[in-house]
Amino acid sequence: MRPLTTTTIQPSARVNGNGHKSEPDAAPGPSTRVLHAGAPMRKGFNSLTPPIVQSAAYTFHDTADLIAYKESDSAQDRREYGRYGNPTVRAVEKRLAALEGGEDALLLSSGMAAITIPLLLLLQAGDHLIVGDDAYHRTRVFVNDFLQRYGVEATTTPSGDLAAIERAIRPNTRLILAETPTNPFLRCVDLAGLAQIARPRGILTLIDSTFATPLNQQPLALGIDLVIHSVTKYLAGHNDLLAGTIVGGAELIARLRESHALFGAVVDPATAYQINRGLQTLGLRVQRQNASGLAVARFLEEHPKIGRVWYPGLSSHPDHAVARRQMSGFGGVVSFEIAGDGPAASRFVDALRLAHIAPSLGGVDTLVIQPAIMSYFDMPPAQRRALGISDELIRLALGIEDAADLIADLAQALEAV
């Protein structure tokens, strides 16, 4: 019987007329990678799809089997209790690690857990971290409010400003947390430059790459230590589950995994199965959303009723040059301001026929929000405006509808402004 080995997707070499191998073919395409990277060719029970192992506890053949498990240094694929691991979850972790180019991955119960748990485990009282001012709102709340209760200091710097980040470093700086592209202005951090600042000083770098996906951006290859994703978004892709992931080197992920069981932020096997199913179409979805995002951004930038557009694929975006260097696609989120006021923006949103008013992004359905009303509703207006969140700001998260239909819908909705 052939052993159950994990597929490693690498460029293949051709054999020329002399029987010698020539240069390797190009690397596999995105849809090939998401179907095969990190996945075993043969799965349990000869199933085509990874089986759902719906069990809270795992049995042992006898006492000797249990002792052998306890003494093993590599028990990743053999667990005793569901809070410590699950075969279905483990299969997804291997696939996520392969997609991101990491040695290992940890799957968690939400994207927010993927942010909070490494910060809790890697920092302690007296440590200092740096975070970008355009990071996810709840990330900044956790860093600036929650962590400070436990003696962890934080400095907020302008997103993508490497000089400001370097100036903010202190002797006790242990970690730099950044998001790229950011929410909602899609600011992009020079990841290679950030790694060059942090690594010589022994400072860990943690990047939220949710908006990019592993197909549009590879932070680990640029020297970043840990990458996190809200799996809820593009990776799962259907707005029907919550999950998050952390990807990085084996030693660092092992440290996080050891303590993760204490927090209990685990993913159940049925959810892991859904994540795997979503990953199978990630390449197709991201290709469509990249193309639609650029087409919609160009349309909006030329429309007289639009004041400004933020999309890293446009030359007008302040980080366009950075995005072109480190991204292979620019994603399906477009932010823009209506050339009017808050009520005009609301009329536009209400006139859309294809987009649902809802938070989140990266799924098959197009979603739209006014951040001032959705994410920042409880914040005083002056504080909102200081963050750049105007009443006229719209965030459009494109689904997989045809770009022509999306643009036509935007055009008719703008008539209401």
N, C-alpha and C positions, 0 to 999 in steps of 0.2 A: 504494500500500500504506500502511495506517495505521501510524505510527511506534510502536515498542515503548515506550510511556510507562509510568511507574509510577502505579498507582492511588493517589489521595489521597482518603481517606474524610473527607468533611466534611458537616455538616448541609445538607440541601437546602432550597431556598426554594419555597414554594407560589406559584402565580399566582392572584390573586383575580379576581372577575368583571370588574374594570376593566382587567385585563391587567397589573396591577402586582404585583411580588413582595411577598409578605407575610413575616412573621418566619420564620426557618429552623425546620425540624423539629428534633426532639430529636436529639442525637448518636447515631450508630449503636450498636446493642447489642453485647455482648461477642463473641458468635459471629460477627457480621458483621465486626467489627474483626479478629478473628484470621484470618478467611478472606481479607480483601481489603486490609487496611492494609499498605502497603509492597510489595505484590505487583504485578507487571506483568499487565495483562489478557491480553497475548499473550506466550507463552513460546517458547523455541527449538524449532524443528521442529514448531510448532503443537501442542505437547504441552499437555495440560490441567494436568499436574503439572510442577514444575521438573525438567528432565532432570538425571541424574547425570553430571557431566563427570568421568569417571574418568581423569585424566591427571596425570602428575607434571611434564610439561614442555609448553610451548605454542610453536607454530611461528609464523614470520613470513614474509610473502609474499616479501619481498626485503630487501636492506640498507636501503633507504629507509624501509620499514615499521618495521624495528627502530629506526632513528634517530628516527623520528617518535614511537615509543613512549617512548624514553628521554628525549626532550625534552618530553614531555607533562606537564602539571601535574595531570592528572586521569586517572590510569591505574588507578583502582580496579577497573574491570570488564574490564581487559585485563592479564593477568599473563604473566610469562615462565617462572616456576617455581612448583611447587605449594606450597612453603613460604611464598611471598609472597602467595598468594591462590588462590582457586578460584571459578568462576562459581556452582556450587551453594551453596558456603559463603556467597558474597556475597549471594545471594538471601535466605538466612536472616537474615543480618545486617541487611539492609534491613527485613525484616519485624519483627525484634526492636526495631530503632530506632523504627519507626512505632508499635509497641504501647506502648513506654515513653515516647513523646513526645520522643525524643531526635533529634539530628541525624545520629548515626551509631552503629554498634555494632561490636564486635569479638568474634568467636566463638573460643573457646579449647577446649583438650582436656579440661578438667574445671572444676568449680566452684572447686576449690582453686587452680587456675591463674588464675582470674579474680580471686582475692584476692591471691595472691602477686606476680603479674607487675606490676600497677600500683604496689604498694608498692615493689618493687625498682626500678622505672623512675622513680617520682616522688620518691623519697627518697634521700638520700645521707648519708655520714658527717657527724655534727654536727647533723643534723635531729632533730626531736622529733615524735612523733605521740601521739594520744590514742585509746584503745580502750575499749569498754564491757566491764564485768566479766561480762556474760551473753552475750557473743558466742560463736560456735561455738568449741568447745574447741581444735580444730586451728588456728584463726585466732589465738587467744591464744598458743598455743605458738610459732607462726611469729613473731609480733610480739615476744613477751617473751624468747624464747630465740635464734632464728635471726638476726633483724635486729640484735640488740644485739651480735652478734659483729662486725658491720660498722660499728659506731659510731653506729647509729640508736637514740636514746633513746625510751622509751615510758612513758606513764602510764596506768594502768587506773583508770577511774572507774565509779561505779554507773550501770548502764544507765538512760538516760532522765533522769538528774539533770543538767539544763542548768546549774544553779548550780555543781555540782562540775566539770563540763566547762569552764566559763568560768574557774574558779579554777585549773584545771590548765594553762591556756594559758601558754606561755613565749614569749620573743622569737623562739626558733628553732622554734616549732611550725609545721609545714607541712601537717599533714593530720589530720583527725578521721575515724576509722573506727567505724561503728556498724552494728548489725543490728537490724532491726525488721520484724515481731516476732522476738524472740530464741528461741534454742533452749537449753533446753526450756521455759522459763517464759513465753514469748510476751510478754515485756515490750516496750513500744512507746515509741519516741523521738518527741518532738514535732519533726517534720522542719522545719517552718517556723521554729520557735524556734531550732533548731540552725543553720539557714542564716543567721539574723539575727545569731548570735554569730560565725560563721566568716567570712562574706563581707566585712564591713568590714575585717577584719584580713588579708585575702588568704590565708586558710587554706582548703585544699581539703576538701571533704566527700565521703566514699565510703560509700555505704549498701548493705549486703547486704539485698536485698528478696526473697530467695528464698521465704520463707514466705508473702509477700503475693501474689506474681505481679503483673504489670502491670495486671491487671484489678481487683484489690482496692486498689491503692495506686500513686500516681504521684509518686515523690520529686522528679523533675526539675521538675515543675510547682510544687513547694513551695520551690524554690531550691537543691536539692542539685546538686552538680557531676557526680558519677558514680554510677551504679547498677550493681550486680553481681547476677547470678543464678547459682545452680547449675542449669543447664539440665537436668541429670540428673533433677531433681525434677518440679515441676508442668509446666514448659514442654514437655519431651519426653513425660512422663506415663506411661511404660509400663515403667519399671525395666529398660530393655534397652540403655542407652547412657550414656556419660559425656561431659559437655560443660559449659562455662560461658560467660558473656557479660559484657561491660562495655559500658554504654550512656551516652552523654553528648554534649557539644558536639563539633562536627566537628574543631575545632583540637586539643582534648585527646585525642580518639580517634586522630587522625592521628599525634600524638606517640607514643602507645602502639603503634599499628600499625607504625610505622617500626622500633621496637626489638623488637617481638614476633617478627619473623622470626629474630632472633638466638637466641631461646630455643627455637624450634621446637615450641612447644606448640600445634600446629595440629590442626584437625578434618578428618578425611577426608571426601570428598564423599558417600559412602554414609551416614555418620553424619549429615551435614547434611540429607540427604534424609529420614532418619527423624525428625529434629527438626522439619522442616517438616510432616511428616505428623502428628506429635503436636500441633503448634500448631493445626492445623485443628479439633481438638475441645477446645481449651483452655477456651473459653467454656462449653461444656456441662459439662465436668468440674468446673470451678471453681464453677459454680452449684450442682451437686449436692453438692460437698464443703463449700461454705459452709453449705448448708442442713443437711446431716448433722452438721457440726461443732457447730452451735448446738444442734440437737436432742439430740445425745449429751452435750454439756456440761451442758445443763439436767437431763437424766436423772441423770447422775452426781452433780451437786451436791445433788440431793434424796435420794440413796441413803444409808442409814445406815452402810454399810460403806466409804464414801468419806470420807477426812479432809478433803481440800481439792482444788479444781479450779482450773486455770489455763487460761482461755480469754478472749481480749479482748472477745468478744461478751457476756460476763456482767458484770452491774453489780458483782459482787464482785471482779473483776480490778482490780489497782491502777492500770492504765492504760486502763481502759474509756473514760474521757472523751476521752483522746488518740486512741484507736483510732476512736471514733465520728466525730471531726473529720476524720481523714485517710484512713480506709479505707471502701470501699463494701461490703466483705464481710470476714469474719474468718478464713477459711481452714478447712482440714480437719485441723489438728493440735490435739489436746486432751491436756494433761498433767494428771495427778492423782496423789494419794497414797492408797494403800489404808490404811484405819484398822486397822493391824495392824503386822506387821513384814516384813522382807525375804522370809522363806519364804512368808508369806501372799501377798505380791505375786507370787512365782514360781508359787504354786498357781493364782492367778487367770490369769496369762499362759498357763500350760500347759492351762488348761481352756477357753480360747477356741477356737472352731471355725472362725471365718471369718478371723481375723487370723493372718498369718505372723510368726514371730519373725525379724526382719531389720532392719538399719539402713535409712536412707533414708526418703523420704516423697514425697507428691505424685503417686504413680502410681495406676493403676486398682485395685490390690489394697490392702487394709487391712494395715498393718504395725504391730507392737507391739514395744517394747523396755522393759527396765528399764535406764535409763542407767547405774546403778551397776555393772551386769554387762557391758553392751555397750560404752559409750563411755568409761567411767571405771574399768574393771576393774583396770588397773595402777596406779591412783592410791591412795595410802594412805587408809584410811577417814576419818581425821580431816581430811585435806585435802579429800576429797570432800564431807564434811559442811559444811566451811567455805564451799564453793561452793553449798550448798543441795541437793546431790545426795544424797538419802536412799536407803536400801535399799528404801523403800516407794514410791518415785517410779516412775510409769509414763508413757511417752509413746506415745500412740495416734495414728497417722497414717492417717486414713480414706481409703478408696478410693471407688469409685463404687457400692458395693452399696447396696441400699435401706436407708434409715435405720431403718425398723422392724425389719429383720432384724439390723442391727448392734446395736441396743438390746436385742433379745431375746437375742442372743449374750452381750452384756455381763451381762445379768441372770442368765443361767444360770451364767456363769463366776464371778460374785460369790458364788454359793452354795458354791463351793469354798473361800472365804476363811474 
